[in-house]
Amino acid sequence: MDMKSLFDVETCIGPFEVAGPDGKKYDLRFYFRKAKPEEELELNRRMSRQRIKENGQIESSDAALLAPGWSFKQLCTRITCENGNGEPAVDVPRDEWVDIDEQVKKDAWATFRTRVKKKDAQELSD
C-alpha cells in the first residue's frame, strides 16, 4: 500500500446538518488537507500558551483558545452545502465562511483532527 496516497489526500468531514432561515435543513461538508509540519508546530505552540491571572491561577491564553480557528483557516480547503432536495452540493465561497457558525467549524476541525484513532488493545491481539 502507498502510504503517501493514504495520508496525502483531501479528507471530507461531514455532513453537519444545519437549519436554514427558511426552516429547511442543509448539509455542510468540510474538506481538509493534511497539515504541513510547520503548521502542526505552530498549532502546538499556539495551543500550549498559558498565562497567570492576578490571583495566581493559570489559564489558557487567547492565542490558545483561538488556535483551532487558526488551524481551521489553514487546513480547510473547501466547504460544500447540499439542500437535501437531490440537487448537487455547491461550493460555499470562501468569503462566506465567516457566516458559518464558529461551533460548526470547530466541530468539523475536531472531527478531522481525531479521524485517526488507535485500535483497541483487544482488537490488536486478535
Secondary structure, 3 states (H helix, E strand, C coil): CCHHHHHCCCEEEEEEEEECCCCCEEEEEEEECCCCHHHHHHHHHHHCCEEECCCCCEEECHHHHHHHHHHHHHHEEEEEEECCCCCCCEECCHHHHHHCCHHHHHHHHHHHHCCCCCCCHHHHHC
